């Protein structure tokens, strides 16, 4: 009976360590209104070719 309790505690510790990063990410995501890493775009962000391609892809997928 003691082994089952030890294994259960060990499994709970492993599960806690495994899911801790996920919980931290969800916490940050909820805290910053859907921006888990904040606003990382530079305020003087200029329009680039990549932005144009992304906009064209959005337009094609919308239709």
C-alpha positions in Angstrom: 0.0 0.0 0.0 2.9 2.4 0.7 4.3 2.0 -2.8 1.0 3.1 -4.4 1.0 6.3 -2.3 4.6 7.0 -3.2 4.0 6.4 -6.9 0.9 8.6 -6.7 2.8 11.5 -5.1 5.6 11.1 -7.5 3.2 11.2 -10.5 1.6 14.3 -9.1 5.0 16.1 -8.8 5.9 15.1 -12.4 2.5 16.3 -13.7 2.8 19.6 -11.8 6.3 20.2 -13.3 5.1 19.2 -16.7 2.1 21.5 -16.8 3.6 24.5 -15.0 4.8 26.2 -18.2 1.3 25.9 -19.7 -0.2 27.4 -16.7 2.2 30.3 -16.7 1.5 31.0 -20.4 -2.2 30.9 -19.8 -1.8 33.2 -16.8 0.2 35.8 -18.9 -2.2 35.5 -21.8 -5.2 36.3 -19.6 -3.3 39.0 -17.7 -2.3 41.1 -20.8 -5.6 41.0 -22.7 -4.7 38.4 -25.2 -1.1 39.5 -25.7 1.1 37.0 -23.8 4.4 38.6 -24.7 3.1 42.2 -24.9 3.3 44.4 -27.9 6.6 43.6 -29.5 6.2 45.5 -32.7 8.4 48.6 -33.0 6.3 51.8 -32.8 7.8 53.0 -36.1 7.1 49.7 -37.9 7.3 50.3 -41.6 5.2 48.3 -44.1 7.3 45.5 -45.7 6.9 43.0 -48.5 6.1 40.3 -45.9 3.2 42.5 -44.7 1.9 42.8 -48.2 2.1 39.0 -48.7 0.3 38.4 -45.5 -2.5 40.8 -46.4 -2.9 39.2 -49.8 -3.1 35.8 -48.2 -5.8 37.0 -45.8 -7.8 38.4 -48.6 -7.6 35.2 -50.6 -8.6 33.1 -47.6 -11.5 35.4 -46.8 -13.2 34.9 -50.2 
